[in-house]
Amino acid sequence: MEKWNRNEAMECREFEKDIADFITKKMDYPILKRFYEHVEHCADCREELNIQFLVTEGMQRLEKGSTFDLQSELEQRLEEARKSIRYHSAFLYLGIAMEIVAVGLLIGIVIWILL
């Protein structure tokens, strides 16, 4: 079990349970974020993800008879996850900023009315 620098860091056991959802692209944002952060810092889990991705996707491709470069596809999938996390994080920060502005405006209006 590995925990790197945050209390909410994903543990290796949790990570391994979530690999299938990552491969099938069935992860919601909070889990994807923790999953991605963990895979970036844990070499053992990165290796496990590589193996499960190669087996899962490789078997499907062999059945279809198509050609593939699974290592590149996994790297592309991880890059897509990184971009998705950045996109969602930007919207979360924008939402927080808008809430702060709205509260400030409400306070300003209340003060203006009371004076």
KOLRO-702873 format. One record per residue: residue in three letters; x, y, z of N, C-alpha, C in turn; residue number from 1. Coordinates in Angstrom, 1 decimal, decimal comma, m for minus. Atoms other than C-alpha are relative to their C-alpha. Layout:
N
{ala {X Y Z} {X Y Z} {X Y Z} NUM},
...
END
This chain:
115
{met {0,8 m1,2 0,0} {0,0 0,0 0,0} {0,9 1,2 0,0} 1},
{glu {m0,8 m1,2 0,0} {1,4 3,4 m0,9} {m0,9 1,2 0,2} 2},
{lys {0,6 m1,3 0,0} {0,3 6,8 0,1} {1,2 1,0 m0,2} 3},
{trp {m1,1 m0,9 0,3} {2,4 9,6 m1,3} {m0,2 1,2 0,8} 4},
{asn {m0,1 m1,1 m0,9} {1,9 13,1 0,0} {m1,3 0,6 0,4} 5},
{arg {1,2 m0,5 m0,4} {m1,8 13,7 0,5} {m0,9 m1,0 0,8} 6},
{asn {0,8 0,9 m0,8} {m4,3 12,3 3,0} {m1,0 m0,7 m0,9} 7},
{glu {1,0 0,7 0,9} {m6,8 11,6 0,2} {0,6 m0,8 m1,1} 8},
{ala {m0,6 0,8 1,0} {m4,3 9,8 m1,9} {m0,5 m1,4 m0,1} 9},
{met {0,6 1,4 0,3} {m5,5 6,6 m3,5} {1,1 m1,0 0,4} 10},
{glu {m0,9 1,1 m0,4} {m4,0 3,4 m2,1} {0,0 m1,0 m1,2} 11},
{cys {m0,2 0,9 1,1} {m2,7 0,7 m4,4} {m1,2 m1,0 m0,2} 12},
{arg {1,1 1,0 0,1} {m5,6 m1,7 m3,6} {m1,2 0,7 m0,7} 13},
{glu {1,1 m0,8 0,6} {m8,2 1,0 m4,5} {0,3 0,2 m1,5} 14},
{phe {m0,4 m0,3 1,4} {m6,2 1,8 m7,7} {m0,3 m1,3 m0,8} 15},
{glu {0,2 1,3 0,7} {m6,2 m1,9 m8,8} {m1,5 m0,3 m0,3} 16},
{lys {1,5 0,2 0,2} {m10,0 m2,1 m8,3} {m0,5 0,9 m1,1} 17},
{asp {0,5 m1,0 1,0} {m10,4 1,0 m10,6} {0,5 m0,1 m1,4} 18},
{ile {m0,6 0,1 1,3} {m8,3 m0,1 m13,5} {m1,0 m0,4 m1,1} 19},
{ala {1,0 0,4 1,0} {m11,2 m1,8 m15,3} {m0,8 1,2 m0,4} 20},
{asp {0,8 m1,2 0,3} {m13,2 1,4 m15,1} {0,8 1,0 m0,8} 21},
{phe {m0,8 m0,9 0,8} {m10,3 3,4 m16,4} {0,1 m0,5 m1,5} 22},
{ile {m0,2 0,5 1,4} {m9,8 1,1 m19,4} {m1,3 0,1 m0,8} 23},
{thr {1,2 m0,1 0,7} {m13,5 1,2 m20,2} {m0,6 1,4 0,0} 24},
{lys {0,4 m1,4 m0,1} {m13,7 5,0 m19,6} {m1,3 0,2 0,7} 25},
{lys {1,2 m0,2 m0,8} {m16,3 4,7 m16,9} {0,3 0,6 1,3} 26},
{met {m0,3 m0,6 m1,3} {m14,8 6,9 m14,2} {m0,5 1,4 0,0} 27},
{asp {0,4 m1,4 m0,2} {m16,2 10,0 m12,8} {1,2 0,9 0,4} 28},
{tyr {m1,2 m0,9 m0,2} {m14,0 13,1 m12,3} {0,8 m0,2 1,3} 29},
{pro {m0,9 0,1 m1,2} {m13,0 12,7 m8,6} {0,8 m1,3 0,0} 30},
{ile {m0,8 1,2 0,0} {m12,0 9,1 m9,0} {1,1 0,0 m1,1} 31},
{leu {m1,0 m0,1 1,1} {m10,2 9,8 m12,3} {1,1 0,8 0,5} 32},
{lys {m1,0 m0,9 m0,4} {m8,3 12,6 m10,7} {1,0 m0,8 1,0} 33},
{arg {m0,8 0,7 m0,9} {m7,1 10,4 m7,8} {0,7 m1,2 m0,7} 34},
{phe {m0,6 1,1 0,7} {m6,4 7,5 m10,1} {1,2 0,5 m0,8} 35},
{tyr {m1,1 m0,6 0,8} {m4,3 9,7 m12,4} {1,2 0,4 0,8} 36},
{glu {m1,0 m0,4 m1,0} {m2,4 11,2 m9,5} {0,8 m1,2 0,5} 37},
{his {m0,7 1,2 m0,5} {m1,6 7,8 m8,2} {0,9 m0,7 m1,0} 38},
{val {m0,7 0,7 1,0} {m0,5 6,3 m11,4} {1,3 0,8 m0,4} 39},
{glu {m1,2 m0,8 0,3} {1,9 9,2 m11,9} {1,1 m0,1 1,1} 40},
{his {m1,0 0,1 m1,0} {3,6 8,5 m8,6} {0,3 m1,4 0,5} 41},
{cys {m0,2 1,4 m0,4} {3,4 4,7 m8,2} {0,5 m0,9 m1,1} 42},
{ala {m0,5 0,8 1,1} {5,6 2,7 m10,5} {m0,6 m1,4 0,0} 43},
{asp {0,6 1,3 m0,1} {4,1 m0,6 m9,3} {m1,4 0,0 m0,7} 44},
{cys {1,3 m0,1 0,6} {0,6 0,5 m10,2} {0,0 0,4 m1,4} 45},
{arg {m0,1 m0,4 1,5} {1,7 2,0 m13,5} {0,3 m1,3 m0,7} 46},
{glu {m0,3 1,2 0,7} {3,1 m1,4 m14,4} {m1,3 m0,9 0,0} 47},
{glu {1,3 0,7 0,0} {m0,2 m3,1 m13,3} {m1,0 0,5 m1,0} 48},
{leu {0,8 m0,6 1,0} {m2,1 m0,7 m15,4} {0,4 m0,4 m1,4} 49},
{asn {m0,5 0,5 1,3} {0,1 m1,5 m18,4} {m0,4 m1,4 m0,3} 50},
{ile {0,2 1,4 0,2} {m0,3 m5,2 m18,0} {m1,5 m0,2 m0,3} 51},
{gln {1,4 0,2 0,2} {m4,1 m5,0 m17,6} {m0,5 0,6 m1,3} 52},
{phe {0,4 m0,6 1,3} {m4,5 m2,6 m20,5} {0,4 m0,8 m1,2} 53},
{leu {m0,5 0,8 1,2} {m2,4 m4,7 m22,8} {m0,8 m1,3 m0,1} 54},
{val {0,8 1,3 0,1} {m4,3 m7,9 m21,9} {m1,4 0,3 m0,4} 55},
{thr {1,4 m0,2 0,3} {m7,8 m6,4 m22,0} {m0,1 0,5 m1,5} 56},
{glu {0,1 m0,5 1,4} {m7,3 m4,3 m25,2} {0,6 m0,9 m1,0} 57},
{gly {m0,6 0,9 0,9} {m5,0 m6,8 m26,8} {m0,9 m1,1 m0,4} 58},
{met {0,9 1,1 0,3} {m7,5 m9,6 m26,5} {m1,1 0,5 m0,9} 59},
{gln {1,1 m0,6 0,8} {m10,3 m7,4 m28,0} {0,5 0,2 m1,4} 60},
{arg {m0,5 m0,3 1,3} {m8,1 m6,4 m30,9} {0,4 m1,2 m0,8} 61},
{leu {m0,3 1,3 0,6} {m6,9 m9,9 m31,6} {m1,3 m0,7 m0,5} 62},
{glu {1,3 0,5 0,4} {m10,6 m11,0 m31,8} {m0,5 0,7 m1,2} 63},
{lys {0,5 m0,7 1,2} {m11,3 m8,3 m34,3} {1,0 m0,1 m1,1} 64},
{gly {m1,0 0,1 1,0} {m8,1 m8,9 m36,2} {0,6 1,3 m0,5} 65},
{ser {m0,5 m1,3 0,4} {m7,1 m5,3 m36,2} {1,4 0,2 0,5} 66},
{thr {m1,4 m0,3 m0,4} {m3,6 m3,8 m35,8} {m0,1 1,0 1,1} 67},
{phe {0,0 m0,9 m1,2} {m2,6 m1,9 m32,7} {1,3 0,2 0,5} 68},
{asp {m1,2 m0,4 m0,8} {0,1 m0,1 m30,7} {m0,5 0,3 1,3} 69},
{leu {0,7 m0,2 m1,3} {m1,3 m0,6 m27,2} {0,8 0,9 0,9} 70},
{gln {m0,7 m0,9 m0,9} {1,5 1,2 m25,4} {m0,2 1,5 m0,4} 71},
{ser {0,3 m1,3 0,4} {0,9 4,3 m27,4} {m1,4 0,4 0,3} 72},
{glu {1,4 m0,3 m0,3} {m2,8 4,0 m26,9} {m0,2 0,2 1,5} 73},
{leu {0,1 m0,2 m1,5} {m2,4 3,7 m23,1} {0,6 1,4 0,3} 74},
{glu {m0,5 m1,3 m0,2} {m0,2 6,8 m23,2} {m1,0 1,1 m0,4} 75},
{gln {1,0 m0,9 0,5} {m2,8 8,6 m25,2} {m1,2 0,1 0,9} 76},
{arg {1,2 0,0 m0,9} {m5,6 7,5 m22,8} {0,4 0,7 1,3} 77},
{leu {m0,5 m0,7 m1,2} {m3,5 8,8 m19,9} {0,1 1,5 m0,2} 78},
{glu {0,0 m1,4 0,4} {m3,0 12,1 m21,7} {m1,4 0,6 m0,1} 79},
{glu {1,4 m0,5 0,0} {m6,8 12,4 m22,3} {m0,5 0,2 1,4} 80},
{ala {0,4 m0,1 m1,4} {m7,3 11,8 m18,6} {0,6 1,3 0,6} 81},
{arg {m0,6 m1,2 m0,5} {m4,8 14,6 m17,8} {m0,7 1,2 m0,5} 82},
{lys {0,7 m1,2 0,6} {m6,6 17,0 m20,1} {m1,4 0,1 0,6} 83},
{ser {1,4 m0,1 m0,6} {m10,0 16,1 m18,7} {0,1 0,5 1,4} 84},
{ile {m0,2 m0,5 m1,3} {m8,7 16,7 m15,2} {0,2 1,5 0,0} 85},
{arg {m0,3 m1,4 0,1} {m7,3 20,1 m16,2} {m1,3 0,8 m0,3} 86},
{tyr {1,2 m0,6 0,4} {m10,6 21,0 m17,9} {m1,0 0,1 1,1} 87},
{his {0,9 0,0 m1,1} {m12,7 20,0 m14,9} {0,4 0,9 1,1} 88},
{ser {m0,6 m0,8 m1,0} {m10,4 21,7 m12,5} {m0,2 1,5 m0,3} 89},
{ala {0,2 m1,4 0,4} {m10,6 25,0 m14,4} {m1,4 0,4 0,2} 90},
{phe {1,4 m0,4 m0,2} {m14,4 24,9 m14,3} {m0,3 0,0 1,5} 91},
{leu {0,2 m0,1 m1,5} {m14,3 24,1 m10,5} {0,5 1,3 0,5} 92},
{tyr {m0,5 m1,3 m0,5} {m12,1 27,1 m9,9} {m0,8 1,2 m0,5} 93},
{leu {0,8 m1,1 0,5} {m14,2 29,3 m12,1} {m1,3 0,0 0,8} 94},
{gly {1,2 0,0 m0,9} {m17,3 28,2 m10,1} {0,2 0,6 1,4} 95},
{ile {m0,4 m0,6 m1,3} {m15,6 29,0 m6,8} {0,1 1,5 m0,1} 96},
{ala {m0,2 m1,5 0,2} {m14,5 32,4 m8,1} {m1,4 0,7 m0,2} 97},
{met {1,3 m0,6 0,3} {m18,1 33,1 m9,3} {m0,8 0,1 1,3} 98},
{glu {0,7 0,0 m1,2} {m19,5 32,1 m5,9} {0,5 1,1 1,0} 99},
{ile {m0,6 m1,0 m0,8} {m17,1 34,4 m4,1} {m0,4 1,4 m0,4} 100},
{val {0,5 m1,3 0,5} {m18,0 37,3 m6,4} {m1,5 0,2 0,4} 101},
{ala {1,4 m0,1 m0,4} {m21,7 36,6 m5,8} {m0,2 0,3 1,4} 102},
{val {0,1 m0,3 m1,5} {m21,3 36,6 m2,0} {0,4 1,4 0,2} 103},
{gly {m0,5 m1,4 m0,2} {m19,3 39,8 m2,2} {m1,1 1,0 m0,5} 104},
{leu {1,1 m0,9 0,5} {m22,1 41,4 m4,3} {m1,1 0,1 1,0} 105},
{leu {1,2 0,0 m1,0} {m24,8 40,3 m1,9} {0,4 0,7 1,3} 106},
{ile {m0,4 m0,7 m1,2} {m22,8 41,6 1,1} {0,0 1,5 m0,3} 107},
{gly {0,0 m1,4 0,4} {m22,3 44,9 m0,8} {m1,4 0,6 m0,1} 108},
{ile {1,4 m0,5 0,2} {m26,0 45,2 m1,6} {m0,7 0,1 1,4} 109},
{val {0,5 m0,1 m1,3} {m27,0 44,4 2,0} {0,5 1,2 0,8} 110},
{ile {m0,6 m1,2 m0,7} {m24,6 47,0 3,4} {m0,6 1,3 m0,6} 111},
{trp {0,5 m1,2 0,7} {m25,8 49,5 0,8} {m1,5 0,3 0,4} 112},
{ile {1,4 m0,1 m0,4} {m29,5 48,9 1,8} {0,0 0,5 1,4} 113},
{leu {0,0 m0,4 m1,4} {m28,7 49,2 5,5} {0,5 1,4 0,3} 114},
{leu {m0,5 m1,3 m0,3} {m26,9 52,4 5,2} {m0,9 1,0 m0,5} 115},
END
